[in-house]
Structure formats: C-alpha cells, structure tokens
Amino acid sequence: MVVNSNSLKVCVVGLGNVGHPTASYIHENGYLVYGYDIDPQKTSQINPITAFCEWEKVPECNIYVVCVNTGWKNGKPDMSNVFDACQKIAEKNKVKPLICIESTVAVGTCRKVAEMFDEVYLAHVPHRFWAGDPHKHGVKQVRVIGALDHESMVKAKNFYESMGIPLYPVSSLEVAEMAKITENAYRFVQIAFVEQLRLLCEKHNIPFKEVRESANTKWNVELLEARDGIKGECLPKDIRYLATLGEAPLLQGAIEADRKYIEHLKTKKLVSA
Ligand SMILES: NC(=O)c1ccc[n+]([C@@H]2O[C@H](COP(=O)([O-])OP(=O)(O)OC[C@H]3O[C@@H](n4cnc5c(N)ncnc54)[C@H](O)[C@@H]3O)[C@@H](O)[C@H]2O)c1
C-alpha cells in the first residue's frame, strides 16, 4: 500500500543539521510538512516550510519525525531532548500518531518513549547523514528500520518507501538502536587503531605512511589514514553510548588512544611553533 502523501501532515521536530534537510526532503515528496524547534533561529531559516518555536502553534499531525540532538552529560547518555519532544507529542495527539525517531539514541530509549503513550506507532530509523556529501549520503540512502510492532513497521515502511528511501528492516527497536551506535563505534575504533600505530611508528622512527601502504597490500587489510584526531560529535558520543552497555575495555582503550593522539599532536605543534 502506498500512502496518499497529500492527506498526511508531518511534523519534523528539531531542525538542525539533520532535521532541516529531512524536512525539505519530505516536503519535496508531497507531504504537508511543519517544523518545530526550540531555537527561533532554526525556525526562521526553513522556507517554504511552516516552522514554529511555540509548540502550541504546531497543528496535530499524523507523523512526527524526531531529529533533535542527543548528548552525553555527567558520564551518561543524555536523551532529555528526545523525551521532551515525545512528551509534547503525547500531550498534543488525540489520534494515534506515527513517531519516527531519527536521532541517534542510547539502547532502550525508544521503548521508554513508547511507554509515554497510551497508543502509538513507533519506529526507529537512525540517520546516516553526512554533510560532506549530502547528495550520496543524505536523507535518501539505505536506512536501518526497527519498529515497536508489526503495525508500526508497516506504517513507517509506507512513509519512507513513498519517498523512495530504501530500508533495511530489523526485528526490534533495540537492534536498530544498537546497529546505529555500532556503525560509529566501529569507525572510531578503526581510526583510533591507526592513530596508535602512527605514534608507535614515530617513536621508533619508522615511516607510518609506508607501513600503512605496505600493510594495505594484503587482501583483508584496509588501514585508514591517521589525521587530526576524531572530530565532530557523533563518533565520540556514539562509542560512549556503546561502552555504557557493559564491560568494554576495547572501546575504552580506543577512546583513550584517540585522546593521547590528540594530546601528542598539540604538543608537537607547540614544539614546532
Ligand atoms: N549531524 C550529522 O551529520 C548526523 C548524522 C547522523 C546522525 N545524527 C544524529 O542526529 C541527531 C541530530 O543531530 P544534528 O546534527 O541535526 O543536531 P543539531 O544540534 O544540528 O540539531 C538539533 C536541533 O534540535 C533542536 N532541539 C533540541 N531539543 C529540542 C526539543 N526538545 N524540541 C525541539 N527541538 C529541539 C535544537 O535546537 C537543534 O536545532 C543527533 O542524535 C545526532 O547524533 C547526526
């Protein structure tokens, strides 16, 4: 079944790096889209979409796409923006809405969201957006999808497939949550490995570049470059979400390796300055 997009109202909650292009994409696909953000700057820059920073002004919608930022506070995942957004939706909606959580969340978050509602269709469709190439790695790319139940999966699949977004369905919300943080934690570990390798090479006056290139001639080795340390918010945040799930000496080691590498680069700059 393909949805009649024109009859459905969609609200994108959180209009930042991910929410803004998401709202535009949904609009381009014929839905009636509203935007909501607590930051007035974000709502003033999203023409032609009607966006509000006063929640009361947002009409009741059929579908909510949650793209708020998630964080790390006091040594723990901070999901307060997701819970705040979903609480507002729960209070507004009289009809059973479809909520698609696209933010990266700690494992267990989506199920807690479901408990905030009497009735809800809920899916987790974590974003893989990369601002470096939004055409290839933007809103429309293969996305993992996990859902609360069969009906939620059907509704959410209809929504995303109506916009040509290819999906990889998984058996639960938790699999989708875990898969997303795994992707970024895996990348983090790969980078931390070459950072540590580069430091070891430098210590022994062995050219890192040559070691890397020669090792990469083996069919199952693909060492990355060691650059300026792991930047941005997503990779450092998501590896920590994974590391909170139990004993994780490898992940903790990778975090420490990256910290030491960045410290080393800073010292080198000071010396050469
Ligand atoms: N930036 C990326 O490339 C990227 C890629 C993949 C996944 N993600 C994930 O997507 C999520 C969003 O990331 P982002 O980079 O767009 O963040 P962002 O900070 O650019 O945007 C988030 C927006 O949400 C708004 N917001 C916060 N709390 C809110 C609330 N309670 N109600 C309404 N609006 C609220 C903020 O004002 C902000 O404008 C994060 O979980 C991130 O980990 C980001």
The ligand as a Tripos MOL2 file, in Angstrom:
@<TRIPOS>MOLECULE
LIG
   44    48     1     0     0
SMALL
NO_CHARGES

@<TRIPOS>ATOM
      1 N1         24.8890   15.7940   12.0220 N.am      1 LIG1
      2 C1         25.0160   14.6210   11.4190 C.2       1 LIG1
      3 O1         25.6870   14.5340   10.4020 O.2       1 LIG1
      4 C2         24.3230   13.3980   11.9740 C.ar      1 LIG1
      5 C3         24.4330   12.1890   11.2640 C.ar      1 LIG1
      6 C4         23.7660   11.0710   11.7380 C.ar      1 LIG1
      7 C5         23.0420   11.1510   12.9240 C.ar      1 LIG1
      8 N2         22.9780   12.3360   13.6060 N.ar      1 LIG1
      9 C6         22.1840   12.3640   14.8360 C.3       1 LIG1
     10 O2         21.0040   13.1380   14.5680 O.3       1 LIG1
     11 C7         20.6060   13.8730   15.7380 C.3       1 LIG1
     12 C8         20.5350   15.3500   15.3950 C.3       1 LIG1
     13 O3         21.8200   15.8100   15.0240 O.3       1 LIG1
     14 P1         22.0450   17.2500   14.3860 P.3       1 LIG1
     15 O4         23.4510   17.2820   13.9260 O.co2     1 LIG1
     16 O5         20.9660   17.5810   13.4110 O.co2     1 LIG1
     17 O6         21.8950   18.1860   15.6840 O.3       1 LIG1
     18 P2         21.7270   19.7710   15.6840 P.3       1 LIG1
     19 O7         22.2400   20.2330   17.0030 O.co2     1 LIG1
     20 O8         22.2860   20.3690   14.4350 O.co2     1 LIG1
     21 O9         20.1420   19.9650   15.6290 O.3       1 LIG1
     22 C9         19.2840   19.5470   16.6270 C.3       1 LIG1
     23 C10        18.1530   20.5520   16.7450 C.3       1 LIG1
     24 O10        17.2160   20.0600   17.6960 O.3       1 LIG1
     25 C11        16.7180   21.1570   18.4270 C.3       1 LIG1
     26 N3         16.1260   20.6820   19.6760 N.ar      1 LIG1
     27 C12        16.7480   20.2420   20.7950 C.ar      1 LIG1
     28 N4         15.8550   19.8690   21.7110 N.ar      1 LIG1
     29 C13        14.6380   20.0590   21.1640 C.ar      1 LIG1
     30 C14        13.3110   19.8390   21.6190 C.ar      1 LIG1
     31 N5         13.0680   19.3130   22.8290 N.pl3     1 LIG1
     32 N6         12.2840   20.1480   20.8090 N.ar      1 LIG1
     33 C15        12.5350   20.6680   19.5670 C.ar      1 LIG1
     34 N7         13.7540   20.9020   19.0860 N.ar      1 LIG1
     35 C16        14.7960   20.5880   19.8640 C.ar      1 LIG1
     36 C17        17.9360   22.0710   18.6050 C.3       1 LIG1
     37 O11        17.5490   23.4110   18.9010 O.3       1 LIG1
     38 C18        18.6290   21.9230   17.2470 C.3       1 LIG1
     39 O12        18.2120   22.9200   16.3330 O.3       1 LIG1
     40 C19        21.6270   13.5080   16.8160 C.3       1 LIG1
     41 O13        21.1340   12.4570   17.5990 O.3       1 LIG1
     42 C20        22.8470   13.0490   16.0200 C.3       1 LIG1
     43 O14        23.6460   12.1720   16.7630 O.3       1 LIG1
     44 C21        23.5940   13.4430   13.1560 C.ar      1 LIG1
@<TRIPOS>BOND
     1     1     2 1
     2     2     3 2
     3     2     4 1
     4     4     5 ar
     5     4    44 ar
     6     5     6 ar
     7     6     7 ar
     8     7     8 ar
     9     8     9 1
    10     8    44 ar
    11     9    10 1
    12     9    42 1
    13    10    11 1
    14    11    12 1
    15    11    40 1
    16    12    13 1
    17    13    14 1
    18    14    15 2
    19    14    16 1
    20    14    17 1
    21    17    18 1
    22    18    19 2
    23    18    20 1
    24    18    21 1
    25    21    22 1
    26    22    23 1
    27    23    24 1
    28    23    38 1
    29    24    25 1
    30    25    26 1
    31    25    36 1
    32    26    27 ar
    33    26    35 ar
    34    27    28 ar
    35    28    29 ar
    36    29    30 ar
    37    29    35 ar
    38    30    31 1
    39    30    32 ar
    40    32    33 ar
    41    33    34 ar
    42    34    35 ar
    43    36    37 1
    44    36    38 1
    45    38    39 1
    46    40    41 1
    47    40    42 1
    48    42    43 1
@<TRIPOS>SUBSTRUCTURE
     1 LIG1         1 GROUP 0 **** ****
